[in-house]
Structure formats: C-alpha cells, structure tokens
C-alpha cells in the first residue's frame, strides 16, 4: 500500500528511501505489502506499529539480515542491492536485545566491532565513543558488571564505531524503568544534535510523541500513515472533557445518553467529544439541565495513542 509522505525528499536529501517493499516468508506469511517510505536526513523518525506489524522485518531488510521479496531501498543514497557494502556502512543498528560476552570489556567490544568493519587501528574511535557514552571509567571492566543502562549505551556505541550517518534504535527503552528511559531520551537528543539521523522503533507512544518530529505507523504489513507529529495529532477531532460533580455520580445522566460518556471510579463524568460537532458550553448546558453541580472540570487534547488506536482499528475494520 502506498501512503504519500507530504514531506517526501529526493534521493539526495533522504536518509532512507523505500519503494514498494514486500516480504513474504516461507509458508506464505506476507510481512510487508508494498511499503513506500521516505525518512529525511537529520530527522528523528518514529516507526510505530503493534507487534507483528512489520517494523522488525523492515529494519532487518535495511540491515541486510533479511532478503526482501520485492521493491527497493536506498540508505544514504546507496541501493541495498547494487551497493550493499556502502549501504551497510551508512547505517548502525541498535538491537532491542541486550547481549554481550560476559568476559569482554567495553573497549574490547568496540575494538572487535571496528575490526568487523575493517577500520584500521589508527582510525578507530573506541576511547572517544566511550567518553561520549559516559563509559570511560568502565572501559576495562567485564561487561557482566555493567548496569542495564550502561549496557544499552554500549549497544549504541557498537553501532557507532563506523561513524554511520543513520542510527536505528529498535525499542531502545523496552523493559527499563522511568528514570533510565528519561536518560536514554536525553542521549537520543544529544546524538541527533550531533548530526545523526535517528530512526526509532517503539511501542511506547509517549516516547514517539516526546522525541520524534515525524512518525510512520505500520499495521499488518502496510503503511497506515506518515506525517509530522503535530499534523498527526491535529488529524484527530476529539477531546476529553472531565466533569467533577459536587456529588459523585452513580449513573450516566439522561442528557448524556447520546454522547460517548462514561464514569470513572471517583464518580466523575468523562465525555469524549468532537469539537466540530458540539461545544463545551453545550455539554455544560446538558449538565445544568440534569441539575449536576460542578466542582471542577478539565479537558485533554488527543494524544498519539488516540490516533494510533483510531487508525489501526479503522484498518482492521476494512479487512
């Protein structure tokens, strides 16, 4: 399926350019169904989708770990079929799984990785990368002694040894606590500010909304939408109005029966409404008609989770 990216760039300006990408595995499972996608240079680009949507297949094709069935892909202008070595040299992949040899030190790991890319000893940046990652004091300790956050930063370091202009972070904060997640977010921002194009796959919608300036949503092997984060949030004509009554409600008042209304555990009235169809003032008039005293009220704008659910559910309904 083709979803046009309104901010599509030319090959010269694109970090990654994908056209008609398909993948069918042995047994007939079609993981990708003709995806078109442009990731601009210098962006933090979010690739979202539920488990099994096709995110990992897309990343693995770019990394050269999975062979595509059809279509084309360019990384930093290099076709992955015609110039595979240049394409691989232009991208660093940070996997979700944290795995290290327990008896290698961080410096040894970076040196080994640099050797994998045939980087001469005089041109290796192992100590520089360790300093950037704030791991210089751990350069010579066994990897098994590192904390979870240090191990994730070291994974980023391994992906940076060949100085790729593109870094793909596959679920970088999966399973980490809130404090570590915030630290990793800050590090992603630092990488981006240094000129690296970041591609972030995540199922944490808050993470994508916080970091990404553009987002693509994949579902069931198809590209559902691709746009800037603000534009995606503006697409959803829905707000949430929370009414806190002077006395907790035990049932939805009659005047709200035709609205998308519910009660929470505190007896507050939650109304999901479309501002283009009904105003807050009209909703409050209904509350007055039902003699509901109001002690407080608040509204919440739609967030990325709202639009994600709306778009993926709409695609499932079509199927």
Secondary structure per residue as TSV (DSSP state, phi and psi in degrees):
chain	resnum	aa	ss	phi	psi
A	1	X	-	360.0	140.2
A	2	X	-	-106.6	119.3
A	3	X	-	-115.6	118.4
A	4	X	-	-72.1	132.1
A	5	X	-	-87.8	115.5
A	6	X	T	-65.1	-12.8
A	7	X	T	-111.5	27.2
A	8	X	-	-59.3	138.2
A	9	X	-	-108.2	169.6
A	10	X	-	-76.4	168.1
A	11	X	G	-54.2	-40.0
A	12	X	G	-64.8	-27.5
A	13	X	G	-102.6	-3.8
A	14	X	E	-93.9	137.0
A	15	X	E	-73.6	-45.7
A	16	X	E	-136.0	133.2
A	17	X	E	-127.9	117.7
A	18	X	E	-118.0	133.6
A	19	X	E	-135.6	122.7
A	20	X	E	58.0	34.6
A	21	X	E	-72.4	124.7
A	22	X	E	-129.3	148.1
A	23	X	E	-146.9	121.7
A	24	X	E	-120.0	121.1
A	25	X	-	-83.5	163.3
A	26	X	T	-57.1	133.9
A	27	X	T	102.8	-11.1
A	28	X	S	99.0	-3.5
A	29	X	-	-69.3	121.5
A	30	X	E	-96.0	105.0
A	31	X	E	-82.3	-33.4
A	32	X	E	-130.2	136.5
A	33	X	E	-121.3	51.0
A	34	X	E	85.1	59.0
A	35	X	E	-84.6	134.6
A	36	X	E	-112.8	128.0
A	37	X	E	-155.2	135.2
A	38	X	E	-121.8	125.6
A	39	X	E	-112.0	112.2
A	40	X	E	-68.4	149.7
A	41	X	T	-65.6	142.5
A	42	X	T	81.7	7.4
A	43	X	-	-99.8	163.7
A	44	X	E	-105.8	108.2
A	45	X	E	-110.5	125.9
A	46	X	E	-96.3	132.7
A	47	X	E	-116.4	106.6
A	48	X	E	-112.4	157.9
A	49	X	-	164.1	154.8
A	50	X	-	-67.3	168.5
A	51	X	T	-57.2	134.8
A	52	X	T	82.9	8.2
A	53	X	S	-74.6	-25.6
A	54	X	S	121.6	3.2
A	55	X	H	-62.6	-51.4
A	56	X	H	-65.3	-36.7
A	57	X	H	-61.9	-43.4
A	58	X	H	-59.8	-48.0
A	59	X	H	-63.6	-42.0
A	60	X	H	-67.4	-30.8
A	61	X	H	-67.0	-44.0
A	62	X	H	-63.6	-34.8
A	63	X	T	-79.4	-8.2
A	64	X	T	82.9	14.6
A	65	X	S	-92.4	-20.3
A	66	X	S	-130.4	137.6
A	67	X	-	-88.7	128.1
A	68	X	-	-71.3	156.2
A	69	X	S	-87.3	-37.4
A	70	X	E	-158.5	167.3
A	71	X	E	95.8	-173.9
A	72	X	E	-140.2	158.8
A	73	X	E	-148.7	137.8
A	74	X	E	-122.0	138.4
A	75	X	E	-119.7	114.9
A	76	X	T	55.2	34.4
A	77	X	T	91.2	-6.7
A	78	X	E	-99.9	124.1
A	79	X	E	-67.7	132.8
A	80	X	T	-68.7	-19.5
A	81	X	T	-90.7	-42.8
A	82	X	T	-79.4	-34.0
A	83	X	S	-133.6	63.6
A	84	X	H	-61.6	-37.8
A	85	X	H	-66.2	-44.2
A	86	X	H	-67.0	-37.6
A	87	X	H	-63.3	-46.8
A	88	X	H	-65.4	-33.4
A	89	X	H	-70.5	-16.3
A	90	X	T	-93.3	0.1
A	91	X	E	-139.1	140.5
A	92	X	E	-119.1	132.1
A	93	X	E	-109.2	125.2
A	94	X	E	-104.7	104.6
A	95	X	-	-71.7	163.0
A	96	X	S	-72.1	-39.5
A	97	X	S	-73.5	134.2
A	98	X	-	-97.1	106.4
A	99	X	-	-139.5	127.5
A	100	X	-	-137.9	156.1
A	101	X	-	-71.0	123.3
A	102	X	T	-61.0	-22.8
A	103	X	T	-107.6	13.0
A	104	X	-	-96.4	144.2
A	105	X	B	-89.6	161.7
A	106	X	H	-55.6	-41.2
A	107	X	H	-65.0	-41.4
A	108	X	H	-63.4	-38.0
A	109	X	H	-63.9	-44.0
A	110	X	H	-67.9	-37.9
A	111	X	H	-64.9	-42.4
A	112	X	H	-63.2	-43.4
A	113	X	H	-64.0	-39.9
A	114	X	H	-63.3	-38.3
A	115	X	H	-64.0	-34.5
A	116	X	H	-60.1	-32.6
A	117	X	T	-93.9	12.6
A	118	X	T	57.2	37.1
A	119	X	-	-85.1	122.5
A	120	X	-	-58.2	148.8
A	121	X	G	-54.6	-37.9
A	122	X	G	-69.8	-18.3
A	123	X	G	-104.0	2.7
A	124	X	-	-76.4	150.1
A	125	X	-	-119.8	30.4
A	126	X	H	-56.9	-49.8
A	127	X	H	-67.5	-36.6
A	128	X	H	-63.3	-43.5
A	129	X	H	-66.0	-41.1
A	130	X	H	-61.3	-36.5
A	131	X	H	-68.4	-43.6
A	132	X	H	-59.7	-37.6
A	133	X	T	-83.3	0.4
A	134	X	T	59.4	43.7
A	135	X	-	-124.7	13.8
A	136	X	G	-58.7	-37.7
A	137	X	G	-74.3	-8.4
A	138	X	G	-110.8	13.9
A	139	X	T	-59.5	-32.0
A	140	X	T	-118.5	19.5
A	141	X	S	-97.7	158.0
A	142	X	B	-66.6	142.2
A	143	X	G	-61.7	-25.5
A	144	X	G	-66.6	-17.4
A	145	X	G	-88.4	-6.5
A	146	X	S	-76.3	150.1
A	147	X	-	-74.0	168.6
A	148	X	H	-59.3	-41.2
A	149	X	H	-66.5	-38.9
A	150	X	H	-64.6	-39.7
A	151	X	H	-63.9	-38.8
A	152	X	H	-67.9	-38.2
A	153	X	H	-65.7	-36.7
A	154	X	H	-66.5	-34.1
A	155	X	H	-59.1	-41.3
A	156	X	H	-62.4	-41.7
A	157	X	H	-60.4	-41.3
A	158	X	H	-61.9	-35.6
A	159	X	H	-75.6	-13.7
A	160	X	H	-99.8	-4.9
A	161	X	T	-60.6	-29.9
A	162	X	T	-99.3	16.2
A	163	X	-	52.7	52.5
A	164	X	-	-72.2	145.7
A	165	X	S	-76.7	-12.7
A	166	X	E	-124.2	133.2
A	167	X	E	-123.8	124.9
A	168	X	E	-104.2	120.9
A	169	X	E	-107.3	110.2
A	170	X	E	-93.8	105.4
A	171	X	S	49.2	59.8
A	172	X	T	-67.1	-22.6
A	173	X	T	-115.0	18.3
A	174	X	T	-63.0	125.2
A	175	X	T	78.9	8.3
A	176	X	-	-100.9	160.4
A	177	X	-	-77.9	171.9
A	178	X	H	-62.5	-42.0
A	179	X	H	-63.5	-45.2
A	180	X	H	-66.4	-36.0
A	181	X	H	-60.3	-43.5
A	182	X	H	-63.7	-38.4
A	183	X	H	-64.1	-42.2
A	184	X	H	-67.7	-36.6
A	185	X	H	-59.0	-44.9
A	186	X	H	-63.7	-37.4
A	187	X	H	-68.2	-37.1
A	188	X	H	-60.1	-42.3
A	189	X	H	-63.3	-40.2
A	190	X	H	-63.8	-42.4
A	191	X	H	-60.3	-43.8
A	192	X	H	-63.4	-42.4
A	193	X	H	-64.8	-24.3
A	194	X	T	-79.9	-3.9
A	195	X	T	109.1	2.4
A	196	X	-	-84.0	133.4
A	197	X	E	-78.5	128.1
A	198	X	E	-109.7	129.3
A	199	X	E	-113.9	121.3
A	200	X	E	-117.2	116.3
A	201	X	E	-98.7	133.9
A	202	X	E	-158.4	153.0
A	203	X	S	-109.6	2.5
A	204	X	-	-87.0	103.6
A	205	X	H	-65.6	-33.0
A	206	X	H	-61.2	-37.5
A	207	X	H	-63.7	-46.2
A	208	X	H	-64.8	-41.7
A	209	X	H	-65.9	-33.8
A	210	X	H	-75.8	-38.3
A	211	X	H	-102.7	-37.3
A	212	X	-	-88.1	138.0
A	213	X	S	-93.2	-17.8
A	214	X	E	-137.1	150.0
A	215	X	E	-140.1	136.3
A	216	X	E	-117.5	139.3
A	217	X	E	-114.4	123.9
A	218	X	E	-109.1	136.6
A	219	X	E	-144.6	128.9
A	220	X	T	52.7	41.2
A	221	X	T	78.6	6.9
A	222	X	E	-123.2	150.0
A	223	X	E	-82.5	115.1
A	224	X	E	-82.8	-43.1
A	225	X	E	-160.6	157.5
A	226	X	E	-152.2	120.1
A	227	X	E	-166.1	175.0
A	228	X	E	-67.7	154.0
A	229	X	H	-59.7	-46.0
A	230	X	H	-60.3	-40.3
A	231	X	H	-65.1	-39.0
A	232	X	H	-61.9	-42.7
A	233	X	H	-68.4	-30.2
A	234	X	H	-74.6	-17.8
A	235	X	H	-66.7	-26.7
A	236	X	-	-93.3	109.7
A	237	X	-	-88.0	70.8
A	238	X	-	-151.4	139.9
A	239	X	E	-131.5	164.0
A	240	X	E	-115.9	124.9
A	241	X	E	-108.4	125.2
A	242	X	E	-110.7	117.7
A	243	X	E	-106.8	121.7
A	244	X	E	-100.6	108.8
A	245	X	E	-78.2	160.5
A	246	X	S	-65.1	-27.8
A	247	X	S	-127.0	131.3
A	248	X	-	-56.1	137.6
A	249	X	-	-86.5	146.9
A	250	X	S	-109.6	-11.8
A	251	X	S	-150.5	157.0
A	252	X	-	-71.5	126.7
A	253	X	-	-60.7	150.7
A	254	X	G	-56.0	-38.2
A	255	X	G	-67.4	-11.8
A	256	X	G	-106.5	8.4
A	257	X	T	-62.8	-30.2
A	258	X	T	-92.7	2.9
A	259	X	S	-103.7	164.9
A	260	X	E	-81.6	78.7
A	261	X	E	-116.5	149.6
A	262	X	E	-151.9	169.7
A	263	X	E	-114.7	143.3
A	264	X	-	-97.1	-177.3
A	265	X	T	-65.6	-20.7
A	266	X	T	-90.3	4.9
A	267	X	S	76.5	19.6
A	268	X	-	-86.8	153.5
A	269	X	E	-98.6	121.6
A	270	X	E	-109.3	120.8
A	271	X	E	-122.1	116.3
A	272	X	E	-88.2	121.8
A	273	X	E	-140.5	159.1
A	274	X	-	-99.6	116.2
A	275	X	T	-58.3	-22.9
A	276	X	T	-78.1	-13.4
A	277	X	T	-106.9	-33.1
A	278	X	-	-151.6	143.1
A	279	X	-	-96.1	163.4
A	280	X	H	-61.1	-37.9
A	281	X	H	-60.1	-42.2
A	282	X	H	-66.7	-34.1
A	283	X	H	-67.5	-40.6
A	284	X	H	-68.0	-31.1
A	285	X	H	-62.0	-37.9
A	286	X	H	-65.1	-39.6
A	287	X	H	-62.9	-39.9
A	288	X	H	-65.3	-38.8
A	289	X	H	-63.1	-30.9
A	290	X	T	-93.4	11.0
A	291	X	T	57.6	41.6
A	292	X	-	-94.0	116.2
A	293	X	-	-75.8	136.9
A	294	X	E	-113.1	120.3
A	295	X	E	-93.4	-25.1
A	296	X	E	-165.7	156.2
A	297	X	E	-152.0	155.0
A	298	X	E	-150.5	159.9
A	299	X	E	-125.6	153.4
A	300	X	E	-131.0	131.8
A	301	X	E	-72.6	158.9
A	302	X	-	-63.7	143.2
A	303	X	-	-117.0	-177.8
A	304	X	H	-62.2	-32.4
A	305	X	H	-61.9	-39.7
A	306	X	H	-59.9	-49.2
A	307	X	H	-72.1	-33.0
A	308	X	H	-60.3	-48.5
A	309	X	H	-65.0	-39.8
A	310	X	H	-63.9	-45.2
A	311	X	H	-71.3	-42.2
A	312	X	H	-70.6	-36.8
A	313	X	H	-67.1	-37.2
A	314	X	H	-64.2	-39.1
A	315	X	H	-67.3	-39.6
A	316	X	H	-64.3	-37.0
A	317	X	H	-65.9	-36.8
A	318	X	H	-65.4	-36.6
A	319	X	-	-75.6	360.0
